[in-house]
């Protein structure tokens, strides 16, 4: 039987987050190939092994010239140069540019010796000649300044330069930079192995036929994909029944499989059969277990033989919201991330919202309209109503101590889907409202 917990016995969501983050630290580093580094966090600075580009090269298709030779060129008074060769990317020109000559070059081609500028094809008579072959002579229709259309050696990166700092999140641009500077592997923080355990005598796997008094396990599957989404490696432990013996066995299995974090759902709400807290008390230590937030008041945090455990509520919506608020930042910190907040926008409410005074995470639809983010509830807000969560693309935050939000107020919304689904307004909000 659920017992009423006085507000004075609950801690704030901010206190809870501070506690769970103090309870984890970045995992040790490992060397991985570049293609496996995407989305990971660098554990050490990266130093360029060579200049980028490694040599001066043409930034345009055109003619390598001496700038002083074409300083007076114009369409009315073109400068005529003898073309002594051509050069493409990947080949070193064998001829040197001297006064009165030019070399036809393509983008990326090494700059010929003696030249100090490139004149684009558009500023020559080549378009009139067809451009199919290297002409014997070219007419220059525009002047060029020293180093026009030339990429200098080391213009992007100098050899020995720190190009990426420790703590950098590796994206496509970082992968390209690492490859360009000669790196084939990189040192990043290890992905956390996360045990996922649902608890409850009432639970059945999704493929099982329903039995009287039973429900299917939704939390185990939602948490699995959320762990993957935020960079962890899910280690499913299945379902533990409502006995301390079964729960202990599952926890020991997780320890044997080398997990870095336990995620459990249900068993933390102080009911007669809620056993997670009891097992934590005997197997490790407990830091707190009730939070002033909605949904998601029941929340356990502790350690089992040194491995952190986050005990989430059993209601499916509460479990997912609590994971987003506490589990997600824990996972990110373990991977070396330093920015842990969810993407948040300021939106204007299209309807009023009542609140109990606790910090509330309201499931909403956010659509960008006329340059403004418009916020509406996605449907009924019961903590067991998954359909509303599936329709939501954000969580509107009503701060603790606020009892009502009026139409037209500015609010913060933590985005669950960002940004494509917001910009496109994928789902008609009005139809969603009418269907609930």
Buried (B, 14 or more C-beta within 10 A) or exposed (E): EEEEBEEEEBBBBEEBBEBBBEBBEBBEBBEBEBEBBBEBBBBEEBBBBBBBBBEBBBBBBBBBBBBEBBEEBEEEEBBEBEBBBBBBEEEEBEBEBEEEBBBBBBBBBBBBBBBBBBBBBEBBBBEEEEEEEEBEEBBBBBBBEEBBBBBBBBBBBEBEBEBBEBBBBBEEEBBEBBEBBEBEEBBBBBBBBBBBBBBBEBBBEEEEEEEEEBEBBBBBBBBBEBBEEBBBEBBBBEBBBBBBEBBBEBBEBBBEEEBBBBBBBBBBBBBEBBBBBEBBEEBBEBBBBBBBBBBBBBBBBBBBEEBBBBBBBBBBBBBBBBBBBBBBBBBBBBBBBEEEEBEBBEBBBBEEBEBEBBBBBBBBBBBBEEEEBBBBBBBEBEBBBBBBBEBBBBBBBBBBEBEEBEEEBEBBBBBBEBEEBBEEBEBEBEEBBEEE
